Amino acid sequence: MKKKIFAALCILIFCSHDMYLKLDTYFLQPNTQSTINLYNGTFDKSENVIDRDRMLDASFVGNGSRLKIENNQWEERDSITILNFNSKEEGTWIAGVSTKPRNIAMKAAAFNKYLKHDGVKDMLLLREQNNTLNEDAVEKYSKHVKVIFQVGTKKTEDWKTVLGYPIEFVPLENPYDLNTGDKLKVKLIRDGKPLANQWVYADFRASKNGHSHDSSSNNHTHEEENHQHSHDSENHTHTTGQELQTDKNGIVSVNLTNDGIWYLRTIHLVNSEEEGLTHESNWATLTFEVTHQHSSETHAHSHDHEDGVPFYLFIIGSVVIIGGLFFFFNRKK
């Protein structure tokens, strides 16, 4: 009975292990007070706060400069760690946090269930092939998270900055040059080198910048992907959305099917030769926002039709009517 309780507790701990940097909106006005929430749990709920002494790095990157996030910029509210900052100049900005490693010991059954639950399929397969499913584990883990947000309308190249974390996602194009329906290619690097054949999961949540009009075709696409990659619910309880695997260059292509806040997550877990350990994992996430395209031409077009008749037709019609009346009354004279 005690073993079952211990296993359940371990699963609970690992089920809420992901870390994300989140904003209410990823489109900010310049030089305004803003906040970023650091979630440690799932994308929808933070289970606990992160102490400042656990952060190896906390940085902003914008307009070609990397700025250290000071300890006094953080506060806690309930289970969320909140970063207070000024959005400064226009540009495409990055914020990142990298944590110190911690160790956790797990019984074999709990460890195997965690691998299934979080989609670490390569390690689960390796344990099956090596007949080590009954071996307990002591895992060293650390987390490395990034968010990309847009300040004002000016686009800058800071989105491609490599922060030097043990593992991190690096987009190959600016997410804010893309719109719903596009594809975003992202490279995953480990110790500065492309990480091939790594499982990556991409999903989204609706945001207040999203549209409420009918997007059934986009939703249909997303639902098909969920169905296709969730045929074994026991293996995919924590891996909704798009299930991707990096190519030989460490690249995945994410289908941006819907308006919303998008997030990528991965766990790179390997066997460890370090004394007292059996495994080491590095966790990475990336968040950004995607919306429909709104060009100035589109807005001008829609404004012309606000009253049901294009303005230029109204002018032409008015001239014709006035000319006709002028000709009619002159004939009567």
Secondary structure as UniProt FT lines:
FT   HELIX           2..15
FT   STRAND          18..22
FT   STRAND          27..28
FT   TURN            30..31
FT   STRAND          33..41
FT   HELIX           52..54
FT   STRAND          55..62
FT   TURN            63..64
FT   STRAND          65..68
FT   HELIX           71..73
FT   STRAND          74..77
FT   TURN            78..79
FT   STRAND          80..86
FT   STRAND          91..99
FT   STRAND          102..106
FT   HELIX           108..117
FT   TURN            118..119
FT   HELIX           121..129
FT   TURN            130..131
FT   TURN            133..134
FT   STRAND          137..151
FT   HELIX           157..160
FT   STRAND          167..171
FT   HELIX           175..177
FT   TURN            180..181
FT   STRAND          183..190
FT   TURN            191..192
FT   STRAND          193..194
FT   STRAND          199..205
FT   TURN            208..209
FT   HELIX           216..228
FT   TURN            233..235
FT   TURN            237..238
FT   STRAND          242..245
FT   TURN            248..249
FT   STRAND          251..255
FT   STRAND          260..271
FT   TURN            275..276
FT   STRAND          279..290
FT   HELIX           296..304
FT   TURN            305..307
FT   HELIX           311..332
//
